[in-house]
Amino acid sequence: MNITNETRSESYNIIRKTLTGRHKTVLQILRDWGDLTAQEVATVLLLDGITPTDERNFAAPRLTELTEAKLVQAVGKKICEKTGRRVTVWSAVKED
C-alpha cells in the first residue's frame, strides 16, 4: 500500500467511527446500488422503510456531509426523472 492510500485508509477508519446511522445507510446504499442521485438515494430509503417519503432532503444533506468526509464524490450529472432537472450523480469512494 502506498503512503497516500495508507493515510486515506487511516482517515477513513477515524471518520467511520463518527458517522450517524443515516450516514452509514446512505453510504451503504451507494455501495450496494452503485452511482445514484440524491433523489434515487431517497427513493431507496423509502423502499427500505427508512423514511416515510422519497423526499430528496432525506438524502441530500447526508451526501454533502459524506462528501466533506471524503467518503462519497460527485461523478457526473444526469436528468432527474422526477424533476426533469440536471442533478449530481454520487458515488461511494472506494475503500482501500
Backbone atoms as SQL, in Angstrom:
CREATE TABLE atoms (id INTEGER PRIMARY KEY, chain TEXT, resi INTEGER, resn TEXT, atom TEXT, x REAL, y REAL, z REAL);
INSERT INTO atoms VALUES
  (1, 'A', 1, 'MET', 'N', 0.867, -1.175, 0.000),
  (2, 'A', 1, 'MET', 'CA', 0.000, 0.000, 0.000),
  (3, 'A', 1, 'MET', 'C', 0.909, 1.232, 0.000),
  (4, 'A', 2, 'ASN', 'N', 0.623, 2.205, -0.892),
  (5, 'A', 2, 'ASN', 'CA', 1.448, 3.406, -0.908),
  (6, 'A', 2, 'ASN', 'C', 1.021, 4.368, 0.203),
  (7, 'A', 3, 'ILE', 'N', 1.825, 5.394, 0.417),
  (8, 'A', 3, 'ILE', 'CA', 1.591, 6.324, 1.539),
  (9, 'A', 3, 'ILE', 'C', 0.230, 7.003, 1.430),
  (10, 'A', 4, 'THR', 'N', -0.158, 7.455, 0.236),
  (11, 'A', 4, 'THR', 'CA', -1.448, 8.128, 0.066),
  (12, 'A', 4, 'THR', 'C', -2.595, 7.199, 0.439),
  (13, 'A', 5, 'ASN', 'N', -2.554, 5.974, -0.044),
  (14, 'A', 5, 'ASN', 'CA', -3.616, 5.022, 0.293),
  (15, 'A', 5, 'ASN', 'C', -3.622, 4.701, 1.779),
  (16, 'A', 6, 'GLU', 'N', -2.459, 4.617, 2.367),
  (17, 'A', 6, 'GLU', 'CA', -2.358, 4.310, 3.794),
  (18, 'A', 6, 'GLU', 'C', -2.974, 5.420, 4.636),
  (19, 'A', 7, 'THR', 'N', -2.640, 6.679, 4.325),
  (20, 'A', 7, 'THR', 'CA', -3.189, 7.788, 5.104),
  (21, 'A', 7, 'THR', 'C', -4.683, 7.940, 4.855),
  (22, 'A', 8, 'ARG', 'N', -5.130, 7.696, 3.618),
  (23, 'A', 8, 'ARG', 'CA', -6.561, 7.768, 3.324),
  (24, 'A', 8, 'ARG', 'C', -7.300, 6.702, 4.117),
  (25, 'A', 9, 'SER', 'N', -6.742, 5.517, 4.189),
  (26, 'A', 9, 'SER', 'CA', -7.355, 4.425, 4.939),
  (27, 'A', 9, 'SER', 'C', -7.417, 4.749, 6.428),
  (28, 'A', 10, 'GLU', 'N', -6.354, 5.333, 6.955),
  (29, 'A', 10, 'GLU', 'CA', -6.355, 5.722, 8.370),
  (30, 'A', 10, 'GLU', 'C', -7.429, 6.767, 8.636),
  (31, 'A', 11, 'SER', 'N', -7.540, 7.763, 7.754),
  (32, 'A', 11, 'SER', 'CA', -8.555, 8.806, 7.914),
  (33, 'A', 11, 'SER', 'C', -9.952, 8.217, 7.843),
  (34, 'A', 12, 'TYR', 'N', -10.165, 7.312, 6.892),
  (35, 'A', 12, 'TYR', 'CA', -11.471, 6.681, 6.744),
  (36, 'A', 12, 'TYR', 'C', -11.864, 5.957, 8.022),
  (37, 'A', 13, 'ASN', 'N', -10.949, 5.212, 8.604),
  (38, 'A', 13, 'ASN', 'CA', -11.253, 4.457, 9.817),
  (39, 'A', 13, 'ASN', 'C', -11.593, 5.363, 10.989),
  (40, 'A', 14, 'ILE', 'N', -10.984, 6.534, 11.056),
  (41, 'A', 14, 'ILE', 'CA', -11.303, 7.503, 12.110),
  (42, 'A', 14, 'ILE', 'C', -12.677, 8.109, 11.865),
  (43, 'A', 15, 'ILE', 'N', -12.925, 8.551, 10.628),
  (44, 'A', 15, 'ILE', 'CA', -14.195, 9.194, 10.289),
  (45, 'A', 15, 'ILE', 'C', -15.354, 8.218, 10.425),
  (46, 'A', 16, 'ARG', 'N', -15.151, 6.977, 10.012),
  (47, 'A', 16, 'ARG', 'CA', -16.218, 5.969, 10.039),
  (48, 'A', 16, 'ARG', 'C', -16.814, 5.826, 11.435),
  (49, 'A', 17, 'LYS', 'N', -16.006, 5.996, 12.459),
  (50, 'A', 17, 'LYS', 'CA', -16.483, 5.856, 13.836),
  (51, 'A', 17, 'LYS', 'C', -17.419, 6.984, 14.242),
  (52, 'A', 18, 'THR', 'N', -17.387, 8.122, 13.517),
  (53, 'A', 18, 'THR', 'CA', -18.210, 9.271, 13.875),
  (54, 'A', 18, 'THR', 'C', -19.473, 9.397, 13.030),
  (55, 'A', 19, 'LEU', 'N', -19.682, 8.486, 12.102),
  (56, 'A', 19, 'LEU', 'CA', -20.846, 8.569, 11.222),
  (57, 'A', 19, 'LEU', 'C', -22.126, 8.198, 11.957),
  (58, 'A', 20, 'THR', 'N', -23.206, 8.915, 11.624),
  (59, 'A', 20, 'THR', 'CA', -24.520, 8.579, 12.179),
  (60, 'A', 20, 'THR', 'C', -25.094, 7.392, 11.431),
  (61, 'A', 21, 'GLY', 'N', -26.185, 6.882, 11.935),
  (62, 'A', 21, 'GLY', 'CA', -26.861, 5.779, 11.268),
  (63, 'A', 21, 'GLY', 'C', -27.288, 6.136, 9.862),
  (64, 'A', 22, 'ARG', 'N', -27.799, 7.344, 9.672),
  (65, 'A', 22, 'ARG', 'CA', -28.228, 7.759, 8.335),
  (66, 'A', 22, 'ARG', 'C', -27.037, 7.878, 7.382),
  (67, 'A', 23, 'HIS', 'N', -25.906, 8.410, 7.879),
  (68, 'A', 23, 'HIS', 'CA', -24.702, 8.477, 7.043),
  (69, 'A', 23, 'HIS', 'C', -24.309, 7.081, 6.572),
  (70, 'A', 24, 'LYS', 'N', -24.276, 6.151, 7.503),
  (71, 'A', 24, 'LYS', 'CA', -23.877, 4.785, 7.170),
  (72, 'A', 24, 'LYS', 'C', -24.851, 4.157, 6.175),
  (73, 'A', 25, 'THR', 'N', -26.132, 4.423, 6.362),
  (74, 'A', 25, 'THR', 'CA', -27.148, 3.874, 5.471),
  (75, 'A', 25, 'THR', 'C', -26.986, 4.421, 4.054),
  (76, 'A', 26, 'VAL', 'N', -26.819, 5.731, 3.929),
  (77, 'A', 26, 'VAL', 'CA', -26.652, 6.353, 2.608),
  (78, 'A', 26, 'VAL', 'C', -25.383, 5.827, 1.938),
  (79, 'A', 27, 'LEU', 'N', -24.307, 5.731, 2.693),
  (80, 'A', 27, 'LEU', 'CA', -23.058, 5.199, 2.147),
  (81, 'A', 27, 'LEU', 'C', -23.234, 3.757, 1.680),
  (82, 'A', 28, 'GLN', 'N', -23.935, 2.953, 2.461),
  (83, 'A', 28, 'GLN', 'CA', -24.159, 1.558, 2.079),
  (84, 'A', 28, 'GLN', 'C', -25.046, 1.452, 0.847),
  (85, 'A', 29, 'ILE', 'N', -26.030, 2.325, 0.731),
  (86, 'A', 29, 'ILE', 'CA', -26.893, 2.330, -0.459),
  (87, 'A', 29, 'ILE', 'C', -26.038, 2.570, -1.706),
  (88, 'A', 30, 'LEU', 'N', -25.135, 3.538, -1.651),
  (89, 'A', 30, 'LEU', 'CA', -24.275, 3.808, -2.807),
  (90, 'A', 30, 'LEU', 'C', -23.377, 2.618, -3.114),
  (91, 'A', 31, 'ARG', 'N', -22.900, 1.950, -2.090),
  (92, 'A', 31, 'ARG', 'CA', -22.053, 0.774, -2.314),
  (93, 'A', 31, 'ARG', 'C', -22.858, -0.381, -2.915),
  (94, 'A', 32, 'ASP', 'N', -24.086, -0.551, -2.452),
  (95, 'A', 32, 'ASP', 'CA', -24.917, -1.656, -2.922),
  (96, 'A', 32, 'ASP', 'C', -25.530, -1.393, -4.300),
  (97, 'A', 33, 'TRP', 'N', -25.985, -0.179, -4.533),
  (98, 'A', 33, 'TRP', 'CA', -26.731, 0.154, -5.746),
  (99, 'A', 33, 'TRP', 'C', -25.859, 0.786, -6.831),
  (100, 'A', 34, 'GLY', 'N', -24.688, 1.279, -6.454),
  (101, 'A', 34, 'GLY', 'CA', -23.849, 1.981, -7.428),
  (102, 'A', 34, 'GLY', 'C', -24.141, 3.472, -7.430),
  (103, 'A', 35, 'ASP', 'N', -23.758, 4.135, -8.481),
  (104, 'A', 35, 'ASP', 'CA', -23.884, 5.589, -8.577),
  (105, 'A', 35, 'ASP', 'C', -25.349, 6.006, -8.666),
  (106, 'A', 36, 'LEU', 'N', -25.743, 6.957, -7.789),
  (107, 'A', 36, 'LEU', 'CA', -27.130, 7.407, -7.712),
  (108, 'A', 36, 'LEU', 'C', -27.200, 8.906, -7.481),
  (109, 'A', 37, 'THR', 'N', -28.345, 9.485, -7.791),
  (110, 'A', 37, 'THR', 'CA', -28.624, 10.878, -7.448),
  (111, 'A', 37, 'THR', 'C', -29.189, 10.922, -6.026),
  (112, 'A', 38, 'ALA', 'N', -29.280, 12.118, -5.464),
  (113, 'A', 38, 'ALA', 'CA', -29.881, 12.264, -4.131),
  (114, 'A', 38, 'ALA', 'C', -31.322, 11.761, -4.145),
  (115, 'A', 39, 'GLN', 'N', -32.054, 12.055, -5.222),
  (116, 'A', 39, 'GLN', 'CA', -33.441, 11.588, -5.332),
  (117, 'A', 39, 'GLN', 'C', -33.510, 10.069, -5.367),
  (118, 'A', 40, 'GLU', 'N', -32.607, 9.453, -6.089),
  (119, 'A', 40, 'GLU', 'CA', -32.590, 7.991, -6.167),
  (120, 'A', 40, 'GLU', 'C', -32.232, 7.369, -4.819),
  (121, 'A', 41, 'VAL', 'N', -31.302, 7.982, -4.092),
  (122, 'A', 41, 'VAL', 'CA', -30.974, 7.502, -2.743),
  (123, 'A', 41, 'VAL', 'C', -32.212, 7.626, -1.856),
  (124, 'A', 42, 'ALA', 'N', -32.920, 8.759, -1.964),
  (125, 'A', 42, 'ALA', 'CA', -34.128, 8.969, -1.164),
  (126, 'A', 42, 'ALA', 'C', -35.195, 7.926, -1.495),
  (127, 'A', 43, 'THR', 'N', -35.284, 7.546, -2.747),
  (128, 'A', 43, 'THR', 'CA', -36.245, 6.511, -3.149),
  (129, 'A', 43, 'THR', 'C', -35.887, 5.169, -2.520),
  (130, 'A', 44, 'VAL', 'N', -34.602, 4.843, -2.486),
  (131, 'A', 44, 'VAL', 'CA', -34.172, 3.590, -1.841),
  (132, 'A', 44, 'VAL', 'C', -34.464, 3.643, -0.341),
  (133, 'A', 45, 'LEU', 'N', -34.234, 4.797, 0.282),
  (134, 'A', 45, 'LEU', 'CA', -34.552, 4.948, 1.707),
  (135, 'A', 45, 'LEU', 'C', -36.030, 4.659, 1.959),
  (136, 'A', 46, 'LEU', 'N', -36.899, 5.146, 1.077),
  (137, 'A', 46, 'LEU', 'CA', -38.338, 4.882, 1.198),
  (138, 'A', 46, 'LEU', 'C', -38.637, 3.400, 0.982),
  (139, 'A', 47, 'LEU', 'N', -38.065, 2.823, -0.068),
  (140, 'A', 47, 'LEU', 'CA', -38.312, 1.407, -0.368),
  (141, 'A', 47, 'LEU', 'C', -37.862, 0.495, 0.762),
  (142, 'A', 48, 'ASP', 'N', -36.788, 0.903, 1.453),
  (143, 'A', 48, 'ASP', 'CA', -36.274, 0.113, 2.573),
  (144, 'A', 48, 'ASP', 'C', -37.017, 0.399, 3.877),
  (145, 'A', 49, 'GLY', 'N', -38.016, 1.288, 3.826),
  (146, 'A', 49, 'GLY', 'CA', -38.814, 1.601, 5.004),
  (147, 'A', 49, 'GLY', 'C', -38.106, 2.480, 6.017),
  (148, 'A', 50, 'ILE', 'N', -37.072, 3.182, 5.589),
  (149, 'A', 50, 'ILE', 'CA', -36.284, 4.019, 6.495),
  (150, 'A', 50, 'ILE', 'C', -36.890, 5.411, 6.627),
  (151, 'A', 51, 'THR', 'N', -37.485, 5.916, 5.546),
  (152, 'A', 51, 'THR', 'CA', -38.107, 7.234, 5.558),
  (153, 'A', 51, 'THR', 'C', -39.566, 7.110, 5.121),
  (154, 'A', 52, 'PRO', 'N', -40.399, 8.085, 5.501),
  (155, 'A', 52, 'PRO', 'CA', -41.829, 7.999, 5.169),
  (156, 'A', 52, 'PRO', 'C', -42.161, 8.429, 3.735),
  (157, 'A', 53, 'THR', 'N', -41.242, 9.150, 3.072),
  (158, 'A', 53, 'THR', 'CA', -41.447, 9.583, 1.687),
  (159, 'A', 53, 'THR', 'C', -40.115, 9.504, 0.952),
  (160, 'A', 54, 'ASP', 'N', -40.176, 9.762, -0.351),
  (161, 'A', 54, 'ASP', 'CA', -38.933, 9.780, -1.125),
  (162, 'A', 54, 'ASP', 'C', -38.405, 11.206, -1.306),
  (163, 'A', 55, 'GLU', 'N', -38.726, 12.073, -0.368),
  (164, 'A', 55, 'GLU', 'CA', -38.238, 13.454, -0.414),
  (165, 'A', 55, 'GLU', 'C', -36.706, 13.451, -0.426),
  (166, 'A', 56, 'ARG', 'N', -36.106, 14.110, -1.420),
  (167, 'A', 56, 'ARG', 'CA', -34.655, 14.087, -1.591),
  (168, 'A', 56, 'ARG', 'C', -33.905, 14.682, -0.413),
  (169, 'A', 57, 'ASN', 'N', -34.565, 15.530, 0.364),
  (170, 'A', 57, 'ASN', 'CA', -33.880, 16.134, 1.506),
  (171, 'A', 57, 'ASN', 'C', -33.603, 15.145, 2.634),
  (172, 'A', 58, 'PHE', 'N', -34.123, 13.938, 2.537),
  (173, 'A', 58, 'PHE', 'CA', -33.714, 12.892, 3.471),
  (174, 'A', 58, 'PHE', 'C', -32.305, 12.402, 3.150),
  (175, 'A', 59, 'ALA', 'N', -31.863, 12.588, 1.900),
  (176, 'A', 59, 'ALA', 'CA', -30.555, 12.094, 1.468),
  (177, 'A', 59, 'ALA', 'C', -29.543, 13.198, 1.182),
  (178, 'A', 60, 'ALA', 'N', -29.967, 14.283, 0.578),
  (179, 'A', 60, 'ALA', 'CA', -29.040, 15.311, 0.095),
  (180, 'A', 60, 'ALA', 'C', -28.092, 15.856, 1.166),
  (181, 'A', 61, 'PRO', 'N', -28.574, 16.206, 2.355),
  (182, 'A', 61, 'PRO', 'CA', -27.639, 16.726, 3.364),
  (183, 'A', 61, 'PRO', 'C', -26.594, 15.687, 3.778),
  (184, 'A', 62, 'ARG', 'N', -26.998, 14.421, 3.845),
  (185, 'A', 62, 'ARG', 'CA', -26.034, 13.373, 4.206),
  (186, 'A', 62, 'ARG', 'C', -24.985, 13.211, 3.110),
  (187, 'A', 63, 'LEU', 'N', -25.376, 13.364, 1.848),
  (188, 'A', 63, 'LEU', 'CA', -24.416, 13.276, 0.752),
  (189, 'A', 63, 'LEU', 'C', -23.400, 14.410, 0.830),
  (190, 'A', 64, 'THR', 'N', -23.864, 15.590, 1.169),
  (191, 'A', 64, 'THR', 'CA', -22.948, 16.732, 1.337),
  (192, 'A', 64, 'THR', 'C', -21.963, 16.458, 2.463),
  (193, 'A', 65, 'GLU', 'N', -22.464, 15.975, 3.589),
  (194, 'A', 65, 'GLU', 'CA', -21.593, 15.670, 4.724),
  (195, 'A', 65, 'GLU', 'C', -20.621, 14.540, 4.410),
  (196, 'A', 66, 'LEU', 'N', -21.092, 13.524, 3.701),
  (197, 'A', 66, 'LEU', 'CA', -20.203, 12.425, 3.320),
  (198, 'A', 66, 'LEU', 'C', -19.149, 12.882, 2.313),
  (199, 'A', 67, 'THR', 'N', -19.494, 13.855, 1.484),
  (200, 'A', 67, 'THR', 'CA', -18.508, 14.431, 0.561),
  (201, 'A', 67, 'THR', 'C', -17.430, 15.161, 1.344),
  (202, 'A', 68, 'GLU', 'N', -17.844, 15.936, 2.329),
  (203, 'A', 68, 'GLU', 'CA', -16.874, 16.660, 3.169),
  (204, 'A', 68, 'GLU', 'C', -15.964, 15.693, 3.908),
  (205, 'A', 69, 'ALA', 'N', -16.480, 14.520, 4.238),
  (206, 'A', 69, 'ALA', 'CA', -15.682, 13.492, 4.911),
  (207, 'A', 69, 'ALA', 'C', -14.878, 12.654, 3.921),
  (208, 'A', 70, 'LYS', 'N', -15.011, 12.976, 2.638),
  (209, 'A', 70, 'LYS', 'CA', -14.287, 12.290, 1.559),
  (210, 'A', 70, 'LYS', 'C', -14.666, 10.809, 1.427),
  (211, 'A', 71, 'LEU', 'N', -15.931, 10.507, 1.734),
  (212, 'A', 71, 'LEU', 'CA', -16.425, 9.142, 1.615),
  (213, 'A', 71, 'LEU', 'C', -17.290, 8.944, 0.378),
  (214, 'A', 72, 'VAL', 'N', -17.830, 10.038, -0.158),
  (215, 'A', 72, 'VAL', 'CA', -18.533, 9.994, -1.440),
  (216, 'A', 72, 'VAL', 'C', -18.021, 11.125, -2.304),
  (217, 'A', 73, 'GLN', 'N', -18.273, 11.001, -3.606),
  (218, 'A', 73, 'GLN', 'CA', -17.839, 12.054, -4.523),
  (219, 'A', 73, 'GLN', 'C', -18.839, 12.184, -5.665),
  (220, 'A', 74, 'ALA', 'N', -18.907, 13.386, -6.210),
  (221, 'A', 74, 'ALA', 'CA', -19.720, 13.619, -7.396),
  (222, 'A', 74, 'ALA', 'C', -18.982, 13.023, -8.586),
  (223, 'A', 75, 'VAL', 'N', -19.703, 12.253, -9.389),
  (224, 'A', 75, 'VAL', 'CA', -19.061, 11.590, -10.528),
  (225, 'A', 75, 'VAL', 'C', -19.711, 11.947, -11.860),
  (226, 'A', 76, 'GLY', 'N', -20.753, 12.746, -11.818),
  (227, 'A', 76, 'GLY', 'CA', -21.394, 13.127, -13.068),
  (228, 'A', 76, 'GLY', 'C', -22.697, 13.850, -12.829),
  (229, 'A', 77, 'LYS', 'N', -23.421, 14.044, -13.929),
  (230, 'A', 77, 'LYS', 'CA', -24.735, 14.685, -13.881),
  (231, 'A', 77, 'LYS', 'C', -25.675, 13.904, -14.783),
  (232, 'A', 78, 'LYS', 'N', -26.957, 13.997, -14.457),
  (233, 'A', 78, 'LYS', 'CA', -27.970, 13.410, -15.325),
  (234, 'A', 78, 'LYS', 'C', -29.287, 14.124, -15.076),
  (235, 'A', 79, 'ILE', 'N', -30.245, 13.871, -15.920),
  (236, 'A', 79, 'ILE', 'CA', -31.569, 14.469, -15.763),
  (237, 'A', 79, 'ILE', 'C', -32.370, 13.623, -14.774),
  (238, 'A', 80, 'CYS', 'N', -32.876, 14.285, -13.741),
  (239, 'A', 80, 'CYS', 'CA', -33.694, 13.616, -12.723),
  (240, 'A', 80, 'CYS', 'C', -35.037, 13.244, -13.340),
  (241, 'A', 81, 'GLU', 'N', -35.434, 11.991, -13.166),
  (242, 'A', 81, 'GLU', 'CA', -36.710, 11.524, -13.710),
  (243, 'A', 81, 'GLU', 'C', -37.903, 12.184, -13.026),
  (244, 'A', 82, 'LYS', 'N', -37.739, 12.600, -11.779),
  (245, 'A', 82, 'LYS', 'CA', -38.846, 13.188, -11.027),
  (246, 'A', 82, 'LYS', 'C', -39.022, 14.671, -11.329),
  (247, 'A', 83, 'THR', 'N', -37.909, 15.411, -11.434),
  (248, 'A', 83, 'THR', 'CA', -37.986, 16.867, -11.605),
  (249, 'A', 83, 'THR', 'C', -37.691, 17.341, -13.023),
  (250, 'A', 84, 'GLY', 'N', -37.022, 16.513, -13.811),
  (251, 'A', 84, 'GLY', 'CA', -36.637, 16.922, -15.154),
  (252, 'A', 84, 'GLY', 'C', -35.441, 17.857, -15.182),
  (253, 'A', 85, 'ARG', 'N', -34.815, 18.057, -14.032),
  (254, 'A', 85, 'ARG', 'CA', -33.655, 18.946, -13.935),
  (255, 'A', 85, 'ARG', 'C', -32.359, 18.156, -13.913),
  (256, 'A', 86, 'ARG', 'N', -31.289, 18.834, -14.302),
  (257, 'A', 86, 'ARG', 'CA', -29.973, 18.218, -14.243),
  (258, 'A', 86, 'ARG', 'C', -29.523, 18.172, -12.785),
  (259, 'A', 87, 'VAL', 'N', -29.079, 16.999, -12.341),
  (260, 'A', 87, 'VAL', 'CA', -28.681, 16.802, -10.946),
  (261, 'A', 87, 'VAL', 'C', -27.357, 16.039, -10.879),
  (262, 'A', 88, 'THR', 'N', -26.760, 16.057, -9.724),
  (263, 'A', 88, 'THR', 'CA', -25.482, 15.380, -9.496),
  (264, 'A', 88, 'THR', 'C', -25.684, 13.896, -9.274),
  (265, 'A', 89, 'VAL', 'N', -24.758, 13.123, -9.796),
  (266, 'A', 89, 'VAL', 'CA', -24.707, 11.679, -9.542),
  (267, 'A', 89, 'VAL', 'C', -23.566, 11.440, -8.560),
  (268, 'A', 90, 'TRP', 'N', -23.834, 10.675, -7.509),
  (269, 'A', 90, 'TRP', 'CA', -22.885, 10.432, -6.421),
  (270, 'A', 90, 'TRP', 'C', -22.380, 9.002, -6.447),
  (271, 'A', 91, 'SER', 'N', -21.147, 8.831, -5.963),
  (272, 'A', 91, 'SER', 'CA', -20.554, 7.512, -5.882),
  (273, 'A', 91, 'SER', 'C', -19.793, 7.385, -4.561),
  (274, 'A', 92, 'ALA', 'N', -19.831, 6.203, -3.957),
  (275, 'A', 92, 'ALA', 'CA', -19.033, 5.952, -2.772),
  (276, 'A', 92, 'ALA', 'C', -17.567, 5.883, -3.188),
  (277, 'A', 93, 'VAL', 'N', -16.697, 6.495, -2.412),
  (278, 'A', 93, 'VAL', 'CA', -15.263, 6.405, -2.663),
  (279, 'A', 93, 'VAL', 'C', -14.841, 4.989, -2.321),
  (280, 'A', 94, 'LYS', 'N', -14.048, 4.404, -3.165),
  (281, 'A', 94, 'LYS', 'CA', -13.602, 3.026, -2.940),
  (282, 'A', 94, 'LYS', 'C', -12.730, 2.941, -1.692),
  (283, 'A', 95, 'GLU', 'N', -13.005, 1.929, -0.882),
  (284, 'A', 95, 'GLU', 'CA', -12.176, 1.678, 0.309),
  (285, 'A', 95, 'GLU', 'C', -10.864, 1.043, -0.133),
  (286, 'A', 96, 'ASP', 'N', -9.823, 1.362, 0.591),
  (287, 'A', 96, 'ASP', 'CA', -8.521, 0.751, 0.298),
  (288, 'A', 96, 'ASP', 'C', -8.341, -0.549, 1.029);
